[in-house]
Amino acid sequence: MIKSFRLTLAIVLLHIGCNTPDCQRQERDLYTIKGERLLTIEFNSSDTILFYKDTVAQQPTKRLVFVRKQAFADSYIVNLKQHLNSWLDPLALDTKLFMVHFEVLNAGNGWWQVCVSRSTGALLWVKEQQGITVDSWRDFLLARDRVQPVDERCYPFFTQPDTQSHTVSSRKFGCMQVIGVDGNWLTIAYSPLACKYADSLDYLAYLRWRDDRGHLLLGF
């Protein structure tokens, strides 16, 4: 059972906020969320994903081909990274779970319009197919088995869902699981025993996943 937060369980600090030069620079570089849903491609479920300019195009504009080499999962990552910084800059690339995530901007008749590049804002269309799932941000975040801010110094974990409350050191991101989403705030269960650390008891913390201007505050 998750126990209420105790002062003895972690280092508690006063939150300075985004007033330092480093945090101000970090804030300028934050990504602005554009869609209410996310499209996820699982590498091991899809051999080829085709991207189209529009829903009536006969030929794809771009494609991702996930190549298996001697059954090594790393071959997926190598193949995918060949496209990065050319036309592909997804919202997130999960190299541990072998997934790539895109924001969904529009949908219709079995098609999804996704942002394939955060840096350029390029939009392409994808057909519904095996290996592709679409979730709301809420459902996506609740399914995360680990979570961390883009920069903990600037966007820390709090003892309450309030930026004026005290902050708490995260220690081990892998021990943190999202158990609730309320507006811009995540409720985080810190459970060291769940990831084979027995140095403290369980407790709850709170983390903003986006700010009031729609900036994404999480790192993937």
C-alpha positions as CSV (number, residue, x, y, z in Angstrom):
1,M,0.0,0.0,0.0
2,I,1.2,3.5,-0.8
3,K,1.7,5.5,2.4
4,S,1.3,9.2,2.8
5,F,4.4,11.3,2.3
6,R,6.8,11.4,5.3
7,L,9.6,14.0,5.7
8,T,12.1,11.2,6.6
9,L,11.7,9.4,3.3
10,A,13.5,11.8,1.1
11,I,15.4,15.1,0.9
12,V,12.8,17.9,0.9
13,L,13.8,21.3,-0.5
14,L,12.2,24.7,-1.1
15,H,11.3,25.2,-4.8
16,I,13.1,28.2,-6.3
17,G,11.2,28.0,-9.6
18,C,12.3,28.8,-13.1
19,N,14.1,32.0,-12.2
20,T,17.7,30.8,-12.7
21,P,19.4,31.5,-16.1
22,D,19.6,27.8,-16.8
23,C,15.9,27.3,-16.2
24,Q,14.9,30.3,-18.2
25,R,16.9,28.9,-21.2
26,Q,15.2,25.5,-20.6
27,E,11.8,27.1,-20.6
28,R,12.5,28.7,-24.0
29,D,13.3,25.3,-25.4
30,L,10.3,23.5,-24.2
31,Y,8.1,21.7,-26.7
32,T,4.5,23.0,-27.1
33,I,1.9,20.3,-27.1
34,K,-0.3,20.5,-30.2
35,G,-2.6,17.5,-30.0
36,E,-4.9,15.8,-27.5
37,R,-3.9,12.2,-28.5
38,L,-0.8,10.2,-29.2
39,L,-0.1,7.6,-31.8
40,T,2.3,4.8,-30.8
41,I,4.1,2.4,-33.1
42,E,5.5,-0.8,-31.6
43,F,8.6,-1.9,-33.5
44,N,8.1,-5.6,-33.1
45,S,4.5,-5.5,-34.3
46,S,5.0,-3.5,-37.6
47,D,7.5,-4.2,-40.3
48,T,6.7,-1.1,-42.4
49,I,4.8,2.1,-41.6
50,L,3.8,4.2,-44.6
51,F,3.2,8.0,-44.3
52,Y,1.1,9.9,-46.8
53,K,0.7,13.5,-47.7
54,D,-3.0,13.3,-47.5
55,T,-5.8,10.6,-47.3
56,V,-6.3,10.4,-51.1
57,A,-2.6,10.0,-52.0
58,Q,-1.9,6.8,-54.0
59,Q,1.8,6.6,-53.0
60,P,3.4,7.2,-49.6
61,T,5.6,10.2,-49.0
62,K,7.8,8.6,-46.4
63,R,8.2,5.1,-44.8
64,L,9.7,3.5,-41.8
65,V,11.0,0.0,-42.3
66,F,11.9,-1.9,-39.1
67,V,14.6,-4.4,-40.1
68,R,15.3,-7.5,-38.0
69,K,19.0,-8.5,-38.0
70,Q,19.8,-11.8,-36.4
71,A,16.9,-11.3,-33.9
72,F,18.7,-8.5,-32.1
73,A,16.2,-5.9,-31.0
74,D,18.9,-3.1,-31.3
75,S,18.6,-3.4,-35.1
76,Y,15.2,-1.6,-34.8
77,I,16.9,1.4,-33.1
78,V,19.7,1.5,-35.6
79,N,17.3,1.5,-38.5
80,L,15.1,4.2,-37.0
81,K,17.9,6.5,-36.1
82,Q,19.0,6.6,-39.8
83,H,15.9,8.9,-40.3
84,L,16.3,11.1,-37.3
85,N,17.1,14.8,-38.0
86,S,16.3,14.3,-41.7
87,W,12.5,14.1,-41.8
88,L,11.8,12.2,-38.6
89,D,11.8,13.9,-35.2
90,P,9.0,12.2,-33.2
91,L,7.6,13.3,-29.9
92,A,9.4,10.4,-28.2
93,L,11.5,7.4,-29.0
94,D,11.4,4.7,-26.4
95,T,14.6,2.6,-26.9
96,K,13.8,0.3,-23.9
97,L,10.2,-0.6,-25.0
98,F,10.9,-0.3,-28.7
99,M,8.2,2.3,-29.4
100,V,8.0,5.6,-31.2
101,H,5.3,8.2,-30.3
102,F,3.8,10.9,-32.4
103,E,1.2,13.6,-31.6
104,V,-2.2,13.2,-33.4
105,L,-3.5,16.4,-34.9
106,N,-6.5,15.1,-36.9
107,A,-8.4,11.9,-37.6
108,G,-10.9,10.5,-40.0
109,N,-12.1,7.4,-41.8
110,G,-9.3,5.2,-40.5
111,W,-6.5,7.8,-40.9
112,W,-4.4,9.7,-38.4
113,Q,-2.6,12.9,-39.1
114,V,0.5,13.0,-37.0
115,C,3.4,15.5,-36.4
116,V,6.4,13.6,-37.8
117,S,8.9,16.3,-36.8
118,R,8.8,18.4,-33.7
119,S,11.6,20.7,-35.2
120,T,9.9,21.4,-38.5
121,G,6.2,20.8,-37.6
122,A,5.8,18.6,-40.7
123,L,2.5,16.7,-40.8
124,L,1.8,13.4,-42.5
125,W,-1.1,10.8,-42.5
126,V,-1.0,7.2,-41.3
127,K,-3.5,4.5,-41.9
128,E,-4.9,2.4,-39.0
129,Q,-3.0,-0.9,-39.0
130,Q,-1.7,-3.6,-36.7
131,G,1.0,-2.3,-34.4
132,I,-0.4,1.2,-34.1
133,T,-2.4,2.4,-31.1
134,V,-3.9,5.8,-30.3
135,D,-4.4,7.0,-26.7
136,S,-5.4,10.2,-25.0
137,W,-2.6,12.0,-23.1
138,R,-4.3,10.8,-19.9
139,D,-4.4,7.2,-20.8
140,F,-0.8,7.3,-22.2
141,L,0.5,8.8,-19.0
142,L,-1.3,6.4,-16.8
143,A,0.3,3.5,-18.7
144,R,3.8,4.8,-18.1
145,D,5.8,2.5,-15.8
146,R,8.4,5.3,-15.3
147,V,8.4,9.0,-15.6
148,Q,10.8,11.9,-15.2
149,P,10.8,15.6,-15.9
150,V,12.7,17.2,-18.7
151,D,14.9,18.8,-16.1
152,E,14.3,18.1,-12.4
153,R,16.2,21.2,-11.2
154,C,13.6,23.4,-13.0
155,Y,10.5,21.1,-12.9
156,P,10.8,19.1,-9.7
157,F,8.6,16.7,-7.8
158,F,6.4,18.3,-5.2
159,T,4.9,17.1,-1.9
160,Q,1.6,18.6,-3.0
161,P,0.0,19.4,-6.4
162,D,1.1,23.0,-5.9
163,T,4.3,24.8,-7.1
164,Q,4.4,26.7,-3.8
165,S,4.8,23.4,-1.8
166,H,8.1,21.8,-0.9
167,T,10.0,19.7,-3.4
168,V,11.2,16.2,-3.0
169,S,14.3,14.5,-4.5
170,S,13.3,11.8,-6.9
171,R,16.3,9.6,-6.3
172,K,15.4,6.8,-8.8
173,F,13.1,7.6,-11.7
174,G,12.6,3.9,-12.4
175,C,10.8,3.5,-9.1
176,M,8.2,6.1,-10.0
177,Q,4.8,5.2,-11.5
178,V,2.0,7.4,-12.5
179,I,-1.2,6.5,-10.6
180,G,-3.3,9.6,-11.3
181,V,-3.7,12.5,-13.7
182,D,-5.5,15.7,-12.6
183,G,-5.3,18.5,-15.1
184,N,-1.6,19.4,-15.5
185,W,-0.5,17.3,-12.5
186,L,0.6,13.7,-12.2
187,T,0.3,11.8,-8.9
188,I,3.4,9.7,-8.6
189,A,3.9,6.6,-6.5
190,Y,7.5,6.1,-5.4
191,S,8.0,2.4,-4.7
192,P,11.6,1.4,-4.2
193,L,10.6,-2.3,-3.5
194,A,9.0,-2.4,-7.0
195,C,12.3,-1.9,-8.6
196,K,14.4,-3.9,-6.1
197,Y,15.5,-0.9,-4.0
198,A,14.7,-1.3,-0.3
199,D,16.3,1.9,1.0
200,S,13.1,3.6,2.0
201,L,9.4,3.2,2.2
202,D,6.7,4.1,-0.4
203,Y,5.4,7.6,-0.7
204,L,3.5,9.9,-3.0
205,A,4.8,12.9,-5.0
206,Y,3.4,15.2,-7.6
207,L,4.8,16.3,-10.9
208,R,3.6,18.8,-13.5
209,W,3.5,17.1,-17.0
210,R,2.7,20.4,-18.8
211,D,2.5,24.0,-17.8
212,D,-0.4,26.5,-18.2
213,R,0.9,27.4,-21.7
214,G,0.8,23.9,-23.0
215,H,4.6,23.2,-22.7
216,L,5.5,19.6,-22.2
217,L,7.6,19.2,-19.0
218,L,8.3,15.5,-19.3
219,G,11.4,13.8,-20.7
220,F,11.0,10.4,-22.4
